[in-house]
Amino acid sequence: MRSSFSPKIVTANDLVCGDVIYLSADGQWVRQHKDAEILLDATQATQRLAFAAAQADQVVGAYLADAIADSSGPAPVHFREIFRSRGPSNHFHGKQSEHKNVSV
């Protein structure tokens, strides 16, 4: 029995600064989850992950993460991805400062 494919995005960490980044539809790395390309089939997801993995001079740890289509772009599904999308947890700076007083 074949399972259905759930939507994904490609995510990684910036090799130089360590920021969480996402692959956009135009092949650029972006820092906002909502700007990531949402992948709707396994073949496309495999190809985009291979594209990301080939950029070892820019990114580290590329992988596919589950996402759901939202009106403002892909939204994270799992706690880990929600946490990663908010930025560093040690200070309210960067992306995390945008999410003060938001519960998970």
LUMZA-137691 format. One record per atom (N, C-alpha, C): atom name; residue in one letter; x negated, y negated, z. Coordinates in steps of 0.1 Angstrom, whole numbers, plus 5000, padded with zeros to 4 digits. Each point is the difference from the previous one (the first is absolute). Example, Ala and Ser with C-alpha at 12.3 -4.5 7.8 and 13.67 -1.06 7.14 Angstrom:
2
<pt keba="N" nulo="A" X="4868" Y="5057" Z="5078"/>
<pt keba="CA" nulo="A" X="5009" Y="4988" Z="5000"/>
<pt keba="C" nulo="A" X="4991" Y="4988" Z="5000"/>
<pt keba="N" nulo="S" X="5004" Y="4989" Z="4993"/>
<pt keba="CA" nulo="S" X="4991" Y="4989" Z="5000"/>
<pt keba="C" nulo="S" X="5008" Y="4989" Z="5008"/>
//
This chain:
104
<pt keba="N" nulo="M" X="4992" Y="5012" Z="5000"/>
<pt keba="CA" nulo="M" X="5008" Y="4988" Z="5000"/>
<pt keba="C" nulo="M" X="4991" Y="4988" Z="5000"/>
<pt keba="N" nulo="R" X="5003" Y="4991" Z="4991"/>
<pt keba="CA" nulo="R" X="4992" Y="4987" Z="4999"/>
<pt keba="C" nulo="R" X="5006" Y="4989" Z="5008"/>
<pt keba="N" nulo="S" X="4991" Y="4994" Z="5008"/>
<pt keba="CA" nulo="S" X="5005" Y="4989" Z="5008"/>
<pt keba="C" nulo="S" X="5000" Y="4987" Z="4992"/>
<pt keba="N" nulo="S" X="5009" Y="4991" Z="5004"/>
<pt keba="CA" nulo="S" X="5000" Y="4987" Z="4993"/>
<pt keba="C" nulo="S" X="4989" Y="4991" Z="5004"/>
<pt keba="N" nulo="F" X="4996" Y="4991" Z="4991"/>
<pt keba="CA" nulo="F" X="4989" Y="4991" Z="5003"/>
<pt keba="C" nulo="F" X="5006" Y="4988" Z="5007"/>
<pt keba="N" nulo="S" X="4994" Y="4996" Z="5011"/>
<pt keba="CA" nulo="S" X="5004" Y="4987" Z="5007"/>
<pt keba="C" nulo="S" X="4991" Y="4989" Z="4995"/>
<pt keba="N" nulo="P" X="5005" Y="4988" Z="4999"/>
<pt keba="CA" nulo="P" X="4992" Y="4989" Z="4995"/>
<pt keba="C" nulo="P" X="4988" Y="4997" Z="5008"/>
<pt keba="N" nulo="K" X="4989" Y="4996" Z="4993"/>
<pt keba="CA" nulo="K" X="4987" Y="4998" Z="5007"/>
<pt keba="C" nulo="K" X="4994" Y="4987" Z="4996"/>
<pt keba="N" nulo="I" X="4990" Y="4996" Z="5007"/>
<pt keba="CA" nulo="I" X="4991" Y="4989" Z="4996"/>
<pt keba="C" nulo="I" X="4986" Y="5005" Z="5002"/>
<pt keba="N" nulo="V" X="4990" Y="4993" Z="4994"/>
<pt keba="CA" nulo="V" X="4986" Y="5003" Z="5002"/>
<pt keba="C" nulo="V" X="4995" Y="4990" Z="5010"/>
<pt keba="N" nulo="T" X="4993" Y="5004" Z="5011"/>
<pt keba="CA" nulo="T" X="4994" Y="4992" Z="5010"/>
<pt keba="C" nulo="T" X="4986" Y="5004" Z="5002"/>
<pt keba="N" nulo="A" X="4992" Y="4991" Z="5005"/>
<pt keba="CA" nulo="A" X="4986" Y="5002" Z="5003"/>
<pt keba="C" nulo="A" X="4995" Y="4989" Z="5010"/>
<pt keba="N" nulo="N" X="4987" Y="5000" Z="5002"/>
<pt keba="CA" nulo="N" X="4994" Y="4989" Z="5008"/>
<pt keba="C" nulo="N" X="4990" Y="4994" Z="4991"/>
<pt keba="N" nulo="D" X="4999" Y="4987" Z="5001"/>
<pt keba="CA" nulo="D" X="4990" Y="4992" Z="4993"/>
<pt keba="C" nulo="D" X="4986" Y="5004" Z="5005"/>
<pt keba="N" nulo="L" X="4991" Y="5004" Z="4991"/>
<pt keba="CA" nulo="L" X="4987" Y="5005" Z="5004"/>
<pt keba="C" nulo="L" X="4992" Y="4990" Z="5007"/>
<pt keba="N" nulo="V" X="5001" Y="4987" Z="4997"/>
<pt keba="CA" nulo="V" X="4992" Y="4990" Z="5006"/>
<pt keba="C" nulo="V" X="5005" Y="4995" Z="5013"/>
<pt keba="N" nulo="C" X="5013" Y="4996" Z="5001"/>
<pt keba="CA" nulo="C" X="5005" Y="4994" Z="5012"/>
<pt keba="C" nulo="C" X="5009" Y="5009" Z="5008"/>
<pt keba="N" nulo="G" X="5004" Y="5012" Z="4995"/>
<pt keba="CA" nulo="G" X="5008" Y="5009" Z="5007"/>
<pt keba="C" nulo="G" X="5015" Y="4998" Z="5000"/>
<pt keba="N" nulo="D" X="5005" Y="4989" Z="4994"/>
<pt keba="CA" nulo="D" X="5014" Y="4998" Z="4999"/>
<pt keba="C" nulo="D" X="5008" Y="5011" Z="4994"/>
<pt keba="N" nulo="V" X="5012" Y="5002" Z="5004"/>
<pt keba="CA" nulo="V" X="5009" Y="5009" Z="4993"/>
<pt keba="C" nulo="V" X="5004" Y="4994" Z="4987"/>
<pt keba="N" nulo="I" X="5000" Y="5007" Z="4990"/>
<pt keba="CA" nulo="I" X="5003" Y="4995" Z="4986"/>
<pt keba="C" nulo="I" X="5009" Y="5010" Z="4993"/>
<pt keba="N" nulo="Y" X="5007" Y="4995" Z="4990"/>
<pt keba="CA" nulo="Y" X="5010" Y="5008" Z="4992"/>
<pt keba="C" nulo="Y" X="4998" Y="4998" Z="4986"/>
<pt keba="N" nulo="L" X="5002" Y="5010" Z="4992"/>
<pt keba="CA" nulo="L" X="4998" Y="4999" Z="4985"/>
<pt keba="C" nulo="L" X="5013" Y="4994" Z="4994"/>
<pt keba="N" nulo="S" X="4999" Y="4989" Z="4992"/>
<pt keba="CA" nulo="S" X="5011" Y="4994" Z="4994"/>
<pt keba="C" nulo="S" X="5002" Y="5006" Z="4986"/>
<pt keba="N" nulo="A" X="5011" Y="4997" Z="4993"/>
<pt keba="CA" nulo="A" X="5003" Y="5006" Z="4987"/>
<pt keba="C" nulo="A" X="4990" Y="4995" Z="4990"/>
<pt keba="N" nulo="D" X="4994" Y="4989" Z="5001"/>
<pt keba="CA" nulo="D" X="4990" Y="4995" Z="4991"/>
<pt keba="C" nulo="D" X="4986" Y="5005" Z="5003"/>
<pt keba="N" nulo="G" X="4998" Y="5009" Z="5009"/>
<pt keba="CA" nulo="G" X="4987" Y="5006" Z="5003"/>
<pt keba="C" nulo="G" X="4992" Y="4992" Z="5010"/>
<pt keba="N" nulo="Q" X="5005" Y="4990" Z="5006"/>
<pt keba="CA" nulo="Q" X="4993" Y="4991" Z="5009"/>
<pt keba="C" nulo="Q" X="5003" Y="5005" Z="5014"/>
<pt keba="N" nulo="W" X="4990" Y="4997" Z="5009"/>
<pt keba="CA" nulo="W" X="5002" Y="5003" Z="5014"/>
<pt keba="C" nulo="W" X="5006" Y="4988" Z="5007"/>
<pt keba="N" nulo="V" X="5011" Y="5002" Z="5007"/>
<pt keba="CA" nulo="V" X="5008" Y="4990" Z="5007"/>
<pt keba="C" nulo="V" X="5000" Y="5003" Z="5015"/>
<pt keba="N" nulo="R" X="5003" Y="4990" Z="5008"/>
<pt keba="CA" nulo="R" X="5000" Y="5002" Z="5015"/>
<pt keba="C" nulo="R" X="5014" Y="5000" Z="5006"/>
<pt keba="N" nulo="Q" X="5010" Y="4999" Z="4992"/>
<pt keba="CA" nulo="Q" X="5014" Y="5001" Z="5005"/>
<pt keba="C" nulo="Q" X="5006" Y="5013" Z="4995"/>
<pt keba="N" nulo="H" X="5006" Y="5007" Z="5009"/>
<pt keba="CA" nulo="H" X="5007" Y="5013" Z="4997"/>
<pt keba="C" nulo="H" X="5010" Y="4997" Z="4989"/>
<pt keba="N" nulo="K" X="5008" Y="4990" Z="5002"/>
<pt keba="CA" nulo="K" X="5011" Y="4997" Z="4990"/>
<pt keba="C" nulo="K" X="4995" Y="4997" Z="4986"/>
<pt keba="N" nulo="D" X="4987" Y="4998" Z="4998"/>
<pt keba="CA" nulo="D" X="4995" Y="4997" Z="4987"/>
<pt keba="C" nulo="D" X="4994" Y="5012" Z="4993"/>
<pt keba="N" nulo="A" X="5001" Y="5012" Z="5007"/>
<pt keba="CA" nulo="A" X="4995" Y="5012" Z="4995"/>
<pt keba="C" nulo="A" X="5009" Y="5006" Z="4989"/>
<pt keba="N" nulo="E" X="4994" Y="5007" Z="4991"/>
<pt keba="CA" nulo="E" X="5007" Y="5007" Z="4989"/>
<pt keba="C" nulo="E" X="5007" Y="5012" Z="5007"/>
<pt keba="N" nulo="I" X="5013" Y="5002" Z="4998"/>
<pt keba="CA" nulo="I" X="5007" Y="5012" Z="5005"/>
<pt keba="C" nulo="I" X="5000" Y="5010" Z="4989"/>
<pt keba="N" nulo="L" X="4996" Y="5012" Z="5004"/>
<pt keba="CA" nulo="L" X="4998" Y="5011" Z="4990"/>
<pt keba="C" nulo="L" X="5011" Y="5010" Z="5002"/>
<pt keba="N" nulo="L" X="5007" Y="5003" Z="4989"/>
<pt keba="CA" nulo="L" X="5012" Y="5008" Z="5001"/>
<pt keba="C" nulo="L" X="4999" Y="5014" Z="4995"/>
<pt keba="N" nulo="D" X="4988" Y="5004" Z="4995"/>
<pt keba="CA" nulo="D" X="4999" Y="5014" Z="4996"/>
<pt keba="C" nulo="D" X="4986" Y="5005" Z="5003"/>
<pt keba="N" nulo="A" X="4998" Y="5013" Z="5002"/>
<pt keba="CA" nulo="A" X="4988" Y="5006" Z="5004"/>
<pt keba="C" nulo="A" X="4988" Y="4998" Z="4990"/>
<pt keba="N" nulo="T" X="5003" Y="5001" Z="4988"/>
<pt keba="CA" nulo="T" X="4990" Y="4998" Z="4990"/>
<pt keba="C" nulo="T" X="4994" Y="4985" Z="5000"/>
<pt keba="N" nulo="Q" X="5009" Y="4991" Z="5001"/>
<pt keba="CA" nulo="Q" X="4996" Y="4986" Z="5001"/>
<pt keba="C" nulo="Q" X="4992" Y="4998" Z="5013"/>
<pt keba="N" nulo="A" X="5004" Y="5005" Z="5011"/>
<pt keba="CA" nulo="A" X="4994" Y="4999" Z="5013"/>
<pt keba="C" nulo="A" X="4986" Y="5006" Z="4999"/>
<pt keba="N" nulo="T" X="4998" Y="5011" Z="4994"/>
<pt keba="CA" nulo="T" X="4987" Y="5007" Z="4999"/>
<pt keba="C" nulo="T" X="4991" Y="4991" Z="4991"/>
<pt keba="N" nulo="Q" X="5005" Y="4995" Z="4989"/>
<pt keba="CA" nulo="Q" X="4991" Y="4991" Z="4992"/>
<pt keba="C" nulo="Q" X="4996" Y="4988" Z="5007"/>
<pt keba="N" nulo="R" X="5009" Y="4993" Z="5007"/>
<pt keba="CA" nulo="R" X="4996" Y="4988" Z="5007"/>
<pt keba="C" nulo="R" X="4991" Y="5002" Z="5012"/>
<pt keba="N" nulo="L" X="5001" Y="5012" Z="5006"/>
<pt keba="CA" nulo="L" X="4991" Y="5003" Z="5011"/>
<pt keba="C" nulo="L" X="4986" Y="5003" Z="4994"/>
<pt keba="N" nulo="A" X="4999" Y="5006" Z="4989"/>
<pt keba="CA" nulo="A" X="4987" Y="5003" Z="4993"/>
<pt keba="C" nulo="A" X="4994" Y="4986" Z="4996"/>
<pt keba="N" nulo="F" X="5008" Y="4991" Z="4995"/>
<pt keba="CA" nulo="F" X="4995" Y="4987" Z="4997"/>
<pt keba="C" nulo="F" X="4994" Y="4993" Z="5012"/>
<pt keba="N" nulo="A" X="5007" Y="5001" Z="5011"/>
<pt keba="CA" nulo="A" X="4995" Y="4994" Z="5012"/>
<pt keba="C" nulo="A" X="4987" Y="5006" Z="5005"/>
<pt keba="N" nulo="A" X="5000" Y="5014" Z="5000"/>
<pt keba="CA" nulo="A" X="4988" Y="5007" Z="5005"/>
<pt keba="C" nulo="A" X="4988" Y="4997" Z="4991"/>
<pt keba="N" nulo="A" X="5002" Y="4996" Z="4988"/>
<pt keba="CA" nulo="A" X="4989" Y="4997" Z="4991"/>
<pt keba="C" nulo="A" X="4993" Y="4986" Z="5003"/>
<pt keba="N" nulo="Q" X="5007" Y="4993" Z="5009"/>
<pt keba="CA" nulo="Q" X="4995" Y="4987" Z="5004"/>
<pt keba="C" nulo="Q" X="4992" Y="5000" Z="5013"/>
<pt keba="N" nulo="A" X="4991" Y="5010" Z="5002"/>
<pt keba="CA" nulo="A" X="4993" Y="5002" Z="5012"/>
<pt keba="C" nulo="A" X="4991" Y="4988" Z="5004"/>
<pt keba="N" nulo="D" X="4998" Y="4991" Z="4990"/>
<pt keba="CA" nulo="D" X="4992" Y="4988" Z="5003"/>
<pt keba="C" nulo="D" X="5008" Y="4989" Z="5006"/>
<pt keba="N" nulo="Q" X="5013" Y="5002" Z="5001"/>
<pt keba="CA" nulo="Q" X="5009" Y="4990" Z="5005"/>
<pt keba="C" nulo="Q" X="5009" Y="5004" Z="5012"/>
<pt keba="N" nulo="V" X="5003" Y="5013" Z="5000"/>
<pt keba="CA" nulo="V" X="5010" Y="5006" Z="5010"/>
<pt keba="C" nulo="V" X="4995" Y="5013" Z="5006"/>
<pt keba="N" nulo="V" X="5005" Y="5003" Z="5012"/>
<pt keba="CA" nulo="V" X="4997" Y="5012" Z="5006"/>
<pt keba="C" nulo="V" X="5013" Y="5006" Z="5006"/>
<pt keba="N" nulo="G" X="5001" Y="5014" Z="4999"/>
<pt keba="CA" nulo="G" X="5011" Y="5007" Z="5006"/>
<pt keba="C" nulo="G" X="5013" Y="4998" Z="4993"/>
<pt keba="N" nulo="A" X="5000" Y="4999" Z="4987"/>
<pt keba="CA" nulo="A" X="5013" Y="4999" Z="4993"/>
<pt keba="C" nulo="A" X="5009" Y="5012" Z="5002"/>
<pt keba="N" nulo="Y" X="5013" Y="4998" Z="5002"/>
<pt keba="CA" nulo="Y" X="5009" Y="5011" Z="5001"/>
<pt keba="C" nulo="Y" X="5014" Y="4995" Z="4996"/>
<pt keba="N" nulo="L" X="5009" Y="5010" Z="4998"/>
<pt keba="CA" nulo="L" X="5014" Y="4997" Z="4997"/>
<pt keba="C" nulo="L" X="5008" Y="4999" Z="5013"/>
<pt keba="N" nulo="A" X="5008" Y="4990" Z="5002"/>
<pt keba="CA" nulo="A" X="5009" Y="4998" Z="5012"/>
<pt keba="C" nulo="A" X="5014" Y="4999" Z="4995"/>
<pt keba="N" nulo="D" X="5009" Y="5006" Z="5008"/>
<pt keba="CA" nulo="D" X="5014" Y="5000" Z="4997"/>
<pt keba="C" nulo="D" X="5005" Y="4985" Z="5001"/>
<pt keba="N" nulo="A" X="5009" Y="4997" Z="4992"/>
<pt keba="CA" nulo="A" X="5006" Y="4986" Z="5000"/>
<pt keba="C" nulo="A" X="5015" Y="5001" Z="4996"/>
<pt keba="N" nulo="I" X="5007" Y="4990" Z="5003"/>
<pt keba="CA" nulo="I" X="5014" Y="4999" Z="4995"/>
<pt keba="C" nulo="I" X="5001" Y="4987" Z="4992"/>
<pt keba="N" nulo="A" X="5009" Y="5000" Z="4990"/>
<pt keba="CA" nulo="A" X="5002" Y="4988" Z="4992"/>
<pt keba="C" nulo="A" X="5009" Y="4991" Z="5009"/>
<pt keba="N" nulo="D" X="4996" Y="4987" Z="5001"/>
<pt keba="CA" nulo="D" X="5007" Y="4990" Z="5008"/>
<pt keba="C" nulo="D" X="5002" Y="4988" Z="4990"/>
<pt keba="N" nulo="S" X="5009" Y="4992" Z="5004"/>
<pt keba="CA" nulo="S" X="5003" Y="4988" Z="4991"/>
<pt keba="C" nulo="S" X="4988" Y="4991" Z="4998"/>
<pt keba="N" nulo="S" X="4990" Y="5000" Z="5010"/>
<pt keba="CA" nulo="S" X="4988" Y="4992" Z="4998"/>
<pt keba="C" nulo="S" X="4988" Y="5008" Z="4996"/>
<pt keba="N" nulo="G" X="5002" Y="5012" Z="4996"/>
<pt keba="CA" nulo="G" X="4989" Y="5009" Z="4996"/>
<pt keba="C" nulo="G" X="4999" Y="5012" Z="5009"/>
<pt keba="N" nulo="P" X="4990" Y="5008" Z="4998"/>
<pt keba="CA" nulo="P" X="4999" Y="5013" Z="5008"/>
<pt keba="C" nulo="P" X="4999" Y="4997" Z="5015"/>
<pt keba="N" nulo="A" X="5006" Y="5008" Z="5008"/>
<pt keba="CA" nulo="A" X="5000" Y="4999" Z="5014"/>
<pt keba="C" nulo="A" X="4994" Y="5013" Z="5006"/>
<pt keba="N" nulo="P" X="4992" Y="4999" Z="5011"/>
<pt keba="CA" nulo="P" X="4994" Y="5012" Z="5006"/>
<pt keba="C" nulo="P" X="5011" Y="5009" Z="5006"/>
<pt keba="N" nulo="V" X="4997" Y="5013" Z="5000"/>
<pt keba="CA" nulo="V" X="5009" Y="5009" Z="5006"/>
<pt keba="C" nulo="V" X="4996" Y="5005" Z="5014"/>
<pt keba="N" nulo="H" X="4987" Y="5004" Z="5001"/>
<pt keba="CA" nulo="H" X="4995" Y="5006" Z="5012"/>
<pt keba="C" nulo="H" X="4993" Y="4989" Z="5009"/>
<pt keba="N" nulo="F" X="5000" Y="5003" Z="5013"/>
<pt keba="CA" nulo="F" X="4994" Y="4991" Z="5010"/>
<pt keba="C" nulo="F" X="4986" Y="4996" Z="4996"/>
<pt keba="N" nulo="R" X="4992" Y="5009" Z="4996"/>
<pt keba="CA" nulo="R" X="4986" Y="4997" Z="4996"/>
<pt keba="C" nulo="R" X="4999" Y="4989" Z="4990"/>
<pt keba="N" nulo="E" X="5009" Y="5001" Z="4990"/>
<pt keba="CA" nulo="E" X="4999" Y="4990" Z="4989"/>
<pt keba="C" nulo="E" X="5006" Y="4987" Z="5005"/>
<pt keba="N" nulo="I" X="5010" Y="5000" Z="5008"/>
<pt keba="CA" nulo="I" X="5006" Y="4988" Z="5006"/>
<pt keba="C" nulo="I" X="4989" Y="4993" Z="5008"/>
<pt keba="N" nulo="F" X="4993" Y="5007" Z="5008"/>
<pt keba="CA" nulo="F" X="4989" Y="4995" Z="5008"/>
<pt keba="C" nulo="F" X="4989" Y="4995" Z="4991"/>
<pt keba="N" nulo="R" X="4996" Y="5007" Z="4990"/>
<pt keba="CA" nulo="R" X="4989" Y="4995" Z="4991"/>
<pt keba="C" nulo="R" X="5004" Y="4988" Z="4992"/>
<pt keba="N" nulo="S" X="5013" Y="4999" Z="4997"/>
<pt keba="CA" nulo="S" X="5004" Y="4988" Z="4992"/>
<pt keba="C" nulo="S" X="5000" Y="4987" Z="5008"/>
<pt keba="N" nulo="R" X="4999" Y="5001" Z="5013"/>
<pt keba="CA" nulo="R" X="5001" Y="4988" Z="5008"/>
<pt keba="C" nulo="R" X="4986" Y="4995" Z="5004"/>
<pt keba="N" nulo="G" X="4990" Y="5007" Z="4996"/>
<pt keba="CA" nulo="G" X="4986" Y="4995" Z="5003"/>
<pt keba="C" nulo="G" X="4994" Y="5004" Z="5013"/>
<pt keba="N" nulo="P" X="4989" Y="4994" Z="5004"/>
<pt keba="CA" nulo="P" X="4993" Y="5004" Z="5012"/>
<pt keba="C" nulo="P" X="5009" Y="4999" Z="5012"/>
<pt keba="N" nulo="S" X="4998" Y="5010" Z="5010"/>
<pt keba="CA" nulo="S" X="5008" Y="5000" Z="5012"/>
<pt keba="C" nulo="S" X="4994" Y="4993" Z="5012"/>
<pt keba="N" nulo="N" X="4988" Y="4995" Z="4998"/>
<pt keba="CA" nulo="N" X="4993" Y="4994" Z="5011"/>
<pt keba="C" nulo="N" X="5002" Y="4985" Z="5003"/>
<pt keba="N" nulo="H" X="5006" Y="4994" Z="4990"/>
<pt keba="CA" nulo="H" X="5003" Y="4985" Z="5001"/>
<pt keba="C" nulo="H" X="5012" Y="4997" Z="4991"/>
<pt keba="N" nulo="F" X="5007" Y="4989" Z="5002"/>
<pt keba="CA" nulo="F" X="5010" Y="4996" Z="4991"/>
<pt keba="C" nulo="F" X="4993" Y="4990" Z="4990"/>
<pt keba="N" nulo="H" X="4994" Y="5006" Z="4990"/>
<pt keba="CA" nulo="H" X="4994" Y="4993" Z="4989"/>
<pt keba="C" nulo="H" X="5002" Y="5007" Z="4987"/>
<pt keba="N" nulo="G" X="4998" Y="4994" Z="4989"/>
<pt keba="CA" nulo="G" X="5002" Y="5006" Z="4987"/>
<pt keba="C" nulo="G" X="5015" Y="5004" Z="4999"/>
<pt keba="N" nulo="K" X="5002" Y="5011" Z="4993"/>
<pt keba="CA" nulo="K" X="5014" Y="5005" Z="4998"/>
<pt keba="C" nulo="K" X="5008" Y="5002" Z="5013"/>
<pt keba="N" nulo="Q" X="4993" Y="5004" Z="5010"/>
<pt keba="CA" nulo="Q" X="5007" Y="5002" Z="5013"/>
<pt keba="C" nulo="Q" X="5007" Y="4988" Z="5005"/>
<pt keba="N" nulo="S" X="4994" Y="4988" Z="4998"/>
<pt keba="CA" nulo="S" X="5006" Y="4988" Z="5005"/>
<pt keba="C" nulo="S" X="5014" Y="4997" Z="4994"/>
<pt keba="N" nulo="E" X="5003" Y="5006" Z="4988"/>
<pt keba="CA" nulo="E" X="5013" Y="4999" Z="4994"/>
<pt keba="C" nulo="E" X="5010" Y="5008" Z="5006"/>
<pt keba="N" nulo="H" X="4996" Y="5010" Z="5009"/>
<pt keba="CA" nulo="H" X="5010" Y="5010" Z="5005"/>
<pt keba="C" nulo="H" X="5001" Y="4999" Z="5015"/>
<pt keba="N" nulo="K" X="4998" Y="4988" Z="5006"/>
<pt keba="CA" nulo="K" X="5001" Y="4999" Z="5014"/>
<pt keba="C" nulo="K" X="5015" Y="5003" Z="5004"/>
<pt keba="N" nulo="N" X="5001" Y="5007" Z="5011"/>
<pt keba="CA" nulo="N" X="5013" Y="5003" Z="5006"/>
<pt keba="C" nulo="N" X="5009" Y="5009" Z="4991"/>
<pt keba="N" nulo="V" X="4993" Y="5008" Z="4992"/>
<pt keba="CA" nulo="V" X="5008" Y="5009" Z="4991"/>
<pt keba="C" nulo="V" X="4997" Y="5014" Z="5006"/>
<pt keba="N" nulo="S" X="5011" Y="5007" Z="5003"/>
<pt keba="CA" nulo="S" X="4999" Y="5014" Z="5005"/>
<pt keba="C" nulo="S" X="5000" Y="5010" Z="4989"/>
<pt keba="N" nulo="V" X="4994" Y="5011" Z="5002"/>
<pt keba="CA" nulo="V" X="4999" Y="5011" Z="4990"/>
<pt keba="C" nulo="V" X="5011" Y="5010" Z="5003"/>
//
